[in-house]
Amino acid sequence: MDKFRGMKFRVVVLAAGKGRRMRSSVSKVLHPLLGRPMIEWVLGVVQQLGPEEVVVVSSGDEALLGFLSSKPVKVVVQREPLGTGHAVMVAQGELEGYRGPLLLVYGDTPLLRVETLKRLLERHLEQQAVLTFLTVMLDEPKGYGRVLRGEGGKVLKVVEEADFRGEGVKEANAGVYVAEADFLREALKELKPFNAQGEYYLTDLVEIGVKKGAKVETLLADDPQEVMGVNTRHELVMAQDVLRRRILWRWLEEGVTIEDPDTTWIEPEVSIGPDTVIRPFCFLRGKTSIGSSCRIGPMVELVDTVLGDGVEVRFCSYVEGSEVAEGAVIGPFSRLRPKSFIGPQAKVGNFVEVKNSVLGPGVKANHLAYIGDAEVGEGANIGAGAITCNYDGLRKHKTVIGPRAFIGSNVSLVAPVIVGEEATVGAGSVVTKDVPPGSLAVERSKQKVIEGWAKRRRK
């Protein structure tokens, strides 16, 4: 059981960095990783710890404030970019009167794992420290503050990259802290901007604590990748690849076959049943849910879609906001637009588009059809080139096709219209009136043959 479980603590997320190296008008922490803003990855991890409260320090960017407004956090704005220490000073207004541990993390560290933060909190409690921070061993710690130690390995201070003049120090500050609120409140008063950047460094808390004789502890991170900060688009790509592979490895362990992990994209809210096969170049996005024993791809994209057990989605198909029941086959080259339901054992084939429609069990629309705003009964057949003419230029209208009806090739059903149960519509017909059950509807002009037409045309 977690040693800190039941402990009351709070979290401060520092997310006010401008991210100038991104060369973007978008706030750095809003840049997406696998379809989810960077800061959402951080919030998702810290909220798993069950803190009393999460305070986010924002730059005041309107888009970021709008995003945070829907989250269970308190937001404070750092109007002037005066450094990480100053950002924590700004947060103190929301922490007034609080006594206990504070977890301090950065909003641009999306690779942090909840297990590491638990270990950090446990270390802090076990050692009864006033400050405990995460460190990492790096062969090339460029860009990181260096952890300096004295006799017996006792930590002395952290020196930021811009102020570091030594060499050979491979232990770096990972930028994650647990600090007792009372200690932090007093130590912040002693921060001074006497450094190369002219900023208030949060790292100076370490030296302040040591000089006071307070207990300052560290925890070495197991995985250097985990503490990587994202400051450039290059680092954004690197972080995204780490997250993507974490998700892929988890699904492999859950019994999903992923034929080519290098070309497979699975977002964090996707769920997949065992014995499903994901073929190369597939993109599973949003809140997609896939049943067991499905076969997806290659080159398929599913967005916010539900697939039942045993569904097959073939080559180059795109499905969005739809539901496909067990045993159905989609594709190749099919498109399901939002609010489409494909019933059990139904088939939607080559170059068929379905929108806002219900296809009953066993329906077949095997090629070159458009089905929009329609209800198609069990076992009906939709021929090649058949379409529902659902839009009159002002409004959408519904088409109803009864069970076991047969719609011939190149038929146009002009909605609103009903084709009854077991009715047949002859190929090439334009249907503007209801077709009674069991009847045949044929709408064609009489064929006319003009002999010698080709010869006369040449003249």
VEXROLUM-382460 format. One record per residue (C-alpha): residue number from 1; x, y, z. Coordinates in steps of 0.1 Angstrom, whole numbers, plus 5000, padded with zeros to 4 digits. Example, Ala and Ser with C-alpha at 12.3 -4.5 7.8 and 13.67 -1.06 7.14 Angstrom:
BEGIN
{1; {5123; 4955; 5078}} {2; {5137; 4989; 5071}} 
This chain:
BEGIN
{1; {5000; 5000; 5000}} {2; {5013; 5035; 4992}} {3; {5029; 5050; 5023}} {4; {5015; 5084; 5016}} {5; {4980; 5072; 5009}} {6; {4956; 5093; 5029}} {7; {4982; 5120; 5034}} {8; {4970; 5155; 5027}} {9; {4991; 5174; 5002}} {10; {4988; 5199; 4974}} {11; {5003; 5203; 4940}} {12; {5016; 5234; 4921}} {13; {5020; 5230; 4884}} {14; {5043; 5257; 4868}} {15; {5029; 5263; 4833}} {16; {5037; 5300; 4826}} {17; {5067; 5294; 4803}} {18; {5063; 5312; 4769}} {19; {5081; 5285; 4750}} {20; {5098; 5309; 4726}} {21; {5120; 5281; 4712}} {22; {5088; 5265; 4698}} {23; {5085; 5296; 4675}} {24; {5047; 5294; 4680}} {25; {5019; 5317; 4689}} {26; {5004; 5287; 4709}} {27; {5013; 5284; 4746}} {28; {5040; 5258; 4749}} {29; {5020; 5235; 4773}} {30; {4990; 5235; 4749}} {31; {5010; 5218; 4721}} {32; {4995; 5184; 4716}} {33; {5010; 5150; 4723}} {34; {4989; 5121; 4708}} {35; {4960; 5145; 4705}} {36; {4962; 5157; 4742}} {37; {4977; 5190; 4753}} {38; {5011; 5186; 4770}} {39; {4998; 5200; 4803}} {40; {4969; 5175; 4803}} {41; {4994; 5147; 4805}} {42; {5010; 5163; 4836}} {43; {4976; 5170; 4852}} {44; {4965; 5135; 4845}} {45; {4995; 5121; 4864}} {46; {4994; 5144; 4894}} {47; {4956; 5139; 4898}} {48; {4961; 5102; 4901}} {49; {4979; 5109; 4934}} {50; {4947; 5123; 4949}} {51; {4959; 5157; 4961}} {52; {4936; 5180; 4981}} {53; {4941; 5207; 4955}} {54; {4960; 5215; 4923}} {55; {4972; 5251; 4916}} {56; {4983; 5259; 4881}} {57; {5005; 5290; 4874}} {58; {4996; 5303; 4840}} {59; {5011; 5329; 4817}} {60; {4976; 5345; 4813}} {61; {4974; 5332; 4777}} {62; {4936; 5332; 4768}} {63; {4937; 5298; 4751}} {64; {4955; 5283; 4781}} {65; {4931; 5299; 4806}} {66; {4902; 5287; 4785}} {67; {4915; 5251; 4786}} {68; {4922; 5252; 4823}} {69; {4887; 5266; 4830}} {70; {4872; 5231; 4824}} {71; {4897; 5214; 4847}} {72; {4894; 5208; 4885}} {73; {4923; 5232; 4893}} {74; {4928; 5267; 4907}} {75; {4946; 5290; 4883}} {76; {4969; 5320; 4891}} {77; {4985; 5342; 4865}} {78; {5022; 5351; 4865}} {79; {5020; 5385; 4848}} {80; {5058; 5390; 4846}} {81; {5082; 5361; 4835}} {82; {5106; 5365; 4864}} {83; {5115; 5329; 4868}} {84; {5104; 5297; 4884}} {85; {5109; 5309; 4919}} {86; {5087; 5339; 4912}} {87; {5060; 5316; 4897}} {88; {5058; 5298; 4931}} {89; {5057; 5331; 4949}} {90; {5026; 5340; 4927}} {91; {5010; 5307; 4937}} {92; {5013; 5315; 4975}} {93; {4980; 5335; 4974}} {94; {4961; 5303; 4968}} {95; {4981; 5285; 4995}} {96; {4977; 5309; 5023}} {97; {4972; 5291; 5056}} {98; {4981; 5258; 5042}} {99; {5006; 5237; 5062}} {100; {5019; 5205; 5047}} {101; {5038; 5191; 5018}} {102; {5036; 5207; 4983}} {103; {5045; 5188; 4952}} {104; {5060; 5212; 4926}} {105; {5061; 5201; 4889}} {106; {5065; 5217; 4856}} {107; {5038; 5217; 4829}} {108; {5062; 5208; 4802}} {109; {5073; 5174; 4816}} {110; {5047; 5151; 4801}} {111; {5067; 5119; 4805}} {112; {5065; 5119; 4843}} {113; {5051; 5086; 4857}} {114; {5028; 5085; 4887}} {115; {5050; 5057; 4902}} {116; {5080; 5081; 4903}} {117; {5060; 5109; 4920}} {118; {5047; 5084; 4946}} {119; {5083; 5074; 4954}} {120; {5093; 5110; 4957}} {121; {5065; 5117; 4982}} {122; {5073; 5085; 5001}} {123; {5110; 5095; 5003}} {124; {5101; 5129; 5016}} {125; {5079; 5114; 5044}} {126; {5104; 5087; 5054}} {127; {5132; 5112; 5057}} {128; {5111; 5138; 5074}} {129; {5127; 5164; 5051}} {130; {5117; 5200; 5044}} {131; {5127; 5197; 5008}} {132; {5131; 5166; 4985}} {133; {5138; 5168; 4949}} {134; {5142; 5145; 4919}} {135; {5175; 5141; 4902}} {136; {5188; 5122; 4872}} {137; {5221; 5109; 4859}} {138; {5229; 5121; 4824}} {139; {5260; 5115; 4803}} {140; {5254; 5149; 4787}} {141; {5234; 5171; 4811}} {142; {5234; 5201; 4788}} {143; {5205; 5224; 4796}} {144; {5199; 5211; 4831}} {145; {5209; 5225; 4865}} {146; {5238; 5205; 4881}} {147; {5235; 5190; 4915}} {148; {5266; 5197; 4936}} {149; {5275; 5175; 4965}} {150; {5300; 5177; 4993}} {151; {5316; 5153; 5017}} {152; {5297; 5120; 5021}} {153; {5276; 5128; 4991}} {154; {5256; 5155; 5010}} {155; {5237; 5177; 4986}} {156; {5250; 5213; 4987}} {157; {5231; 5232; 4960}} {158; {5219; 5232; 4924}} {159; {5236; 5254; 4899}} {160; {5216; 5263; 4867}} {161; {5232; 5257; 4833}} {162; {5237; 5294; 4826}} {163; {5257; 5298; 4858}} {164; {5276; 5265; 4859}} {165; {5313; 5268; 4853}} {166; {5326; 5234; 4863}} {167; {5328; 5201; 4845}} {168; {5323; 5164; 4851}} {169; {5290; 5167; 4870}} {170; {5265; 5143; 4856}} {171; {5238; 5145; 4882}} {172; {5211; 5169; 4871}} {173; {5181; 5185; 4887}} {174; {5149; 5170; 4872}} {175; {5128; 5200; 4884}} {176; {5103; 5181; 4906}} {177; {5101; 5190; 4943}} {178; {5083; 5182; 4974}} {179; {5086; 5211; 4999}} {180; {5070; 5217; 5033}} {181; {5048; 5247; 5029}} {182; {5062; 5265; 5060}} {183; {5097; 5261; 5048}} {184; {5088; 5271; 5013}} {185; {5070; 5302; 5024}} {186; {5101; 5315; 5044}} {187; {5127; 5304; 5018}} {188; {5109; 5322; 4990}} {189; {5115; 5355; 5008}} {190; {5153; 5348; 5005}} {191; {5154; 5343; 4968}} {192; {5174; 5369; 4949}} {193; {5178; 5374; 4911}} {194; {5216; 5374; 4913}} {195; {5222; 5351; 4883}} {196; {5229; 5352; 4846}} {197; {5192; 5353; 4837}} {198; {5182; 5380; 4863}} {199; {5155; 5357; 4875}} {200; {5143; 5341; 4908}} {201; {5154; 5305; 4906}} {202; {5134; 5278; 4923}} {203; {5166; 5257; 4925}} {204; {5181; 5282; 4950}} {205; {5158; 5267; 4976}} {206; {5182; 5238; 4979}} {207; {5211; 5260; 4990}} {208; {5188; 5280; 5013}} {209; {5177; 5248; 5030}} {210; {5212; 5235; 5034}} {211; {5224; 5267; 5049}} {212; {5196; 5267; 5074}} {213; {5206; 5232; 5085}} {214; {5173; 5219; 5073}} {215; {5170; 5184; 5059}} {216; {5172; 5184; 5021}} {217; {5169; 5150; 5003}} {218; {5170; 5137; 4968}} {219; {5156; 5108; 4948}} {220; {5174; 5095; 4917}} {221; {5150; 5089; 4888}} {222; {5152; 5054; 4872}} {223; {5146; 5066; 4837}} {224; {5163; 5098; 4823}} {225; {5137; 5100; 4796}} {226; {5109; 5105; 4822}} {227; {5121; 5139; 4833}} {228; {5127; 5153; 4799}} {229; {5114; 5189; 4796}} {230; {5098; 5199; 4763}} {231; {5111; 5232; 4750}} {232; {5114; 5227; 4713}} {233; {5094; 5210; 4685}} {234; {5122; 5185; 4682}} {235; {5117; 5176; 4719}} {236; {5080; 5175; 4713}} {237; {5084; 5148; 4687}} {238; {5108; 5129; 4710}} {239; {5083; 5130; 4739}} {240; {5054; 5120; 4717}} {241; {5073; 5090; 4705}} {242; {5080; 5079; 4741}} {243; {5043; 5082; 4751}} {244; {5032; 5065; 4719}} {245; {5054; 5035; 4725}} {246; {5043; 5033; 4762}} {247; {5008; 5029; 4750}} {248; {5017; 5004; 4723}} {249; {5037; 4982; 4748}} {250; {5007; 4982; 4772}} {251; {4983; 4969; 4745}} {252; {5008; 4943; 4734}} {253; {5008; 4931; 4771}} {254; {4970; 4931; 4770}} {255; {4969; 4906; 4742}} {256; {4966; 4929; 4711}} {257; {4987; 4922; 4680}} {258; {5004; 4953; 4666}} {259; {5021; 4942; 4634}} {260; {5042; 4974; 4630}} {261; {5047; 4996; 4661}} {262; {5067; 5021; 4641}} {263; {5037; 5031; 4620}} {264; {5009; 5027; 4645}} {265; {4993; 5056; 4664}} {266; {4970; 5048; 4694}} {267; {4958; 5077; 4715}} {268; {4955; 5074; 4753}} {269; {4917; 5071; 4756}} {270; {4914; 5043; 4731}} {271; {4905; 5008; 4744}} {272; {4911; 4975; 4725}} {273; {4900; 4940; 4732}} {274; {4922; 4909; 4732}} {275; {4932; 4891; 4700}} {276; {4925; 4921; 4679}} {277; {4951; 4927; 4651}} {278; {4962; 4962; 4642}} {279; {4980; 4962; 4609}} {280; {5005; 4989; 4597}} {281; {4998; 5026; 4593}} {282; {4967; 5026; 4615}} {283; {4955; 5057; 4635}} {284; {4932; 5050; 4665}} {285; {4921; 5084; 4679}} {286; {4899; 5100; 4705}} {287; {4876; 5077; 4726}} {288; {4876; 5048; 4701}} {289; {4867; 5015; 4716}} {290; {4875; 4983; 4698}} {291; {4862; 4949; 4707}} {292; {4880; 4915; 4708}} {293; {4892; 4896; 4677}} {294; {4888; 4926; 4653}} {295; {4911; 4931; 4624}} {296; {4920; 4967; 4616}} {297; {4939; 4980; 4586}} {298; {4963; 4985; 4570}} {299; {4960; 5023; 4565}} {300; {4928; 5028; 4586}} {301; {4918; 5057; 4608}} {302; {4892; 5054; 4635}} {303; {4880; 5085; 4654}} {304; {4856; 5084; 4684}} {305; {4843; 5051; 4671}} {306; {4829; 5019; 4687}} {307; {4836; 4985; 4671}} {308; {4820; 4953; 4684}} {309; {4837; 4919; 4685}} {310; {4850; 4904; 4653}} {311; {4847; 4936; 4632}} {312; {4870; 4939; 4602}} {313; {4879; 4974; 4589}} {314; {4899; 4970; 4557}} {315; {4925; 4989; 4537}} {316; {4922; 5027; 4535}} {317; {4889; 5032; 4554}} {318; {4880; 5062; 4576}} {319; {4855; 5059; 4604}} {320; {4844; 5088; 4626}} {321; {4819; 5091; 4654}} {322; {4802; 5058; 4644}} {323; {4793; 5024; 4658}} {324; {4799; 4991; 4640}} {325; {4783; 4960; 4655}} {326; {4799; 4925; 4658}} {327; {4810; 4907; 4627}} {328; {4805; 4936; 4603}} {329; {4830; 4943; 4575}} {330; {4840; 4979; 4565}} {331; {4860; 4986; 4534}} {332; {4883; 4987; 4516}} {333; {4881; 5024; 4508}} {334; {4850; 5031; 4529}} {335; {4840; 5062; 4548}} {336; {4816; 5063; 4578}} {337; {4807; 5098; 4589}} {338; {4794; 5107; 4623}} {339; {4762; 5091; 4637}} {340; {4763; 5060; 4615}} {341; {4754; 5026; 4629}} {342; {4763; 4995; 4610}} {343; {4745; 4964; 4622}} {344; {4758; 4929; 4629}} {345; {4773; 4911; 4599}} {346; {4766; 4940; 4576}} {347; {4790; 4949; 4548}} {348; {4800; 4984; 4537}} {349; {4824; 4980; 4508}} {350; {4845; 4998; 4482}} {351; {4840; 5035; 4480}} {352; {4808; 5035; 4500}} {353; {4800; 5065; 4522}} {354; {4775; 5064; 4551}} {355; {4764; 5094; 4571}} {356; {4739; 5097; 4600}} {357; {4723; 5064; 4590}} {358; {4713; 5030; 4605}} {359; {4721; 4999; 4585}} {360; {4704; 4968; 4600}} {361; {4718; 4933; 4604}} {362; {4732; 4918; 4573}} {363; {4728; 4948; 4551}} {364; {4751; 4948; 4520}} {365; {4763; 4980; 4504}} {366; {4793; 4966; 4486}} {367; {4805; 4993; 4463}} {368; {4802; 5029; 4451}} {369; {4771; 5040; 4471}} {370; {4761; 5070; 4493}} {371; {4738; 5064; 4522}} {372; {4729; 5096; 4541}} {373; {4702; 5103; 4566}} {374; {4687; 5068; 4560}} {375; {4673; 5038; 4578}} {376; {4681; 5005; 4561}} {377; {4663; 4973; 4572}} {378; {4678; 4939; 4579}} {379; {4692; 4921; 4549}} {380; {4686; 4948; 4524}} {381; {4709; 4951; 4494}} {382; {4722; 4985; 4481}} {383; {4735; 4982; 4445}} {384; {4766; 4998; 4430}} {385; {4762; 5036; 4424}} {386; {4730; 5038; 4444}} {387; {4725; 5070; 4464}} {388; {4700; 5086; 4488}} {389; {4693; 5122; 4477}} {390; {4690; 5135; 4512}} {391; {4696; 5173; 4507}} {392; {4672; 5196; 4487}} {393; {4695; 5226; 4491}} {394; {4678; 5238; 4523}} {395; {4670; 5208; 4545}} {396; {4681; 5172; 4550}} {397; {4654; 5145; 4545}} {398; {4652; 5108; 4555}} {399; {4651; 5077; 4534}} {400; {4637; 5045; 4548}} {401; {4645; 5012; 4531}} {402; {4626; 4982; 4544}} {403; {4640; 4947; 4554}} {404; {4652; 4926; 4525}} {405; {4646; 4953; 4499}} {406; {4667; 4953; 4468}} {407; {4680; 4986; 4455}} {408; {4695; 4982; 4420}} {409; {4726; 4998; 4405}} {410; {4726; 5036; 4399}} {411; {4694; 5042; 4417}} {412; {4686; 5077; 4431}} {413; {4662; 5077; 4461}} {414; {4650; 5113; 4464}} {415; {4641; 5118; 4501}} {416; {4618; 5119; 4518}} {417; {4609; 5085; 4505}} {418; {4601; 5050; 4518}} {419; {4609; 5017; 4500}} {420; {4589; 4989; 4516}} {421; {4599; 4955; 4529}} {422; {4611; 4931; 4502}} {423; {4604; 4958; 4475}} {424; {4627; 4961; 4445}} {425; {4639; 4992; 4427}} {426; {4652; 4986; 4392}} {427; {4686; 4997; 4381}} {428; {4689; 5033; 4369}} {429; {4656; 5045; 4385}} {430; {4650; 5079; 4401}} {431; {4625; 5072; 4428}} {432; {4605; 5102; 4441}} {433; {4575; 5083; 4455}} {434; {4571; 5056; 4481}} {435; {4575; 5020; 4469}} {436; {4550; 4996; 4486}} {437; {4562; 4964; 4503}} {438; {4569; 4935; 4479}} {439; {4565; 4957; 4447}} {440; {4588; 4966; 4419}} {441; {4595; 5002; 4410}} {442; {4611; 5010; 4377}} {443; {4616; 5046; 4364}} {444; {4632; 5048; 4330}} {445; {4626; 5066; 4297}} {446; {4621; 5043; 4267}} {447; {4654; 5033; 4250}} {448; {4658; 5048; 4216}} {449; {4682; 5035; 4190}} {450; {4693; 5057; 4161}} {451; {4709; 5036; 4133}} {452; {4740; 5051; 4115}} {453; {4746; 5077; 4142}} {454; {4784; 5073; 4143}} {455; {4787; 5078; 4105}} {456; {4765; 5109; 4104}} {457; {4784; 5123; 4134}} {458; {4817; 5120; 4116}} {459; {4803; 5140; 4087}} 
